[in-house]
Amino acid sequence: MKWFANLLTIIYGLGSIYFIYMAVMGSFVYFANKSMGHDESFLEPGRNWILGLILGGFAWLGWKMMQHPESYKWGIWIVYLPFTAVLLFFLWFLTIHVSTGGKWN
């Protein structure tokens, strides 16, 4: 399962790069519009900054901890935590969707 942990680390790193790129572009647009007098919300770039930093933190910390045999188990736990959260959310969504016949209300 080490290959899967490495794959998740790469996916988290690529996701982090994507979100940080979007945050940089959104921040540039936000500050450019602000200097021209347009009011705009910082919610979108701020959310991208947070997601990018969180995913990057999980990728970096998991990778660093998996490099040492004494902290390998903690590194695996850190890498699998976001994957498990997404998997549980998907299973919850699937359960709700199937049990209600596709109706949310």
Order of alpha helices (4+ residues) and beta strands (2+ residues): alpha-alpha-alpha
